[in-house]
């Protein structure tokens, strides 16, 4: 479930709902930690061990990790927005 923040502003003819979706802090921490670790491994493999295939693999793992997190976030965000739209339209 994405982190959902927002505010409601009243108008003469009703209300406006402003929403902002984001990653949960634990997901952000996981993404940055894994990103940094993969790039540290890539740097070590490149400059110390001179194993360029392993360095490329570490960068590829970081990219796939980000891609999976992004796809999952978009899927969960769409579900959340559909539920909110359904809830608001009932009122």
C-alpha positions in Angstrom: 0.0 0.0 0.0 1.5 3.4 -0.9 1.7 6.3 1.5 -1.2 8.6 0.8 -1.2 12.2 2.0 -3.6 15.0 1.1 -5.8 17.8 2.1 -9.4 18.8 1.5 -10.3 22.4 0.5 -13.8 23.6 0.6 -15.3 25.6 -2.2 -18.7 27.2 -2.8 -20.0 24.2 -4.7 -18.3 21.4 -2.8 -14.8 20.3 -1.9 -11.6 19.6 -3.7 -9.5 16.6 -2.6 -5.7 16.9 -3.2 -3.8 13.6 -2.9 -0.2 12.8 -3.1 1.1 9.2 -3.3 4.6 8.2 -2.2 6.6 5.2 -1.0 6.5 4.3 2.6 9.6 5.3 4.5 10.7 1.7 5.0 10.4 1.1 1.2 12.5 4.2 0.5 15.1 3.1 3.0 15.2 -0.4 1.4 15.5 1.1 -2.1 18.3 3.4 -1.2 20.2 0.9 0.9 20.1 -1.8 -1.8 21.0 0.8 -4.4 24.0 2.0 -2.4 25.2 -1.6 -1.6 24.9 -2.6 -5.3 26.9 0.3 -6.5 29.6 -0.2 -3.7 29.9 -3.8 -4.9 30.1 -2.6 -8.5 32.9 -0.2 -7.5 34.8 -2.8 -5.6 34.4 -5.3 -8.5 35.5 -2.7 -11.0 38.5 -1.1 -9.3 39.8 -3.6 -6.9 39.0 -7.0 -8.3 38.8 -5.9 -12.0 35.8 -8.2 -12.5 33.7 -6.2 -14.9 31.0 -8.8 -15.5 30.3 -8.9 -11.7 30.2 -5.1 -11.6 27.7 -5.0 -14.5 25.7 -7.7 -12.7 25.6 -5.6 -9.5 24.3 -2.6 -11.4 21.8 -4.8 -13.2 20.5 -6.1 -9.9 20.1 -2.5 -8.6 18.2 -1.6 -11.8 15.9 -4.6 -11.6 15.3 -3.9 -7.9 14.2 -0.4 -8.8 12.0 -1.6 -11.7 10.2 -4.2 -9.6 9.6 -1.7 -6.8 8.3 0.9 -9.4 5.9 -1.6 -11.1 4.6 -2.8 -7.7 4.1 0.8 -6.5 2.2 1.8 -9.7 -0.1 -1.3 -9.4 -0.8 -0.6 -5.7 -1.3 3.1 -6.4 -3.9 2.3 -9.1 -5.8 0.0 -6.7 -5.7 2.7 -4.0 -6.9 5.5 -6.3 -9.7 3.2 -7.6 -10.9 2.5 -4.1 -10.7 6.3 -3.2 -12.7 7.2 -6.3 -15.2 4.5 -5.5 -15.5 5.8 -1.9 -15.8 9.5 -3.0 -18.4 8.7 -5.7 -20.6 7.0 -3.2 -20.9 10.1 -1.1 
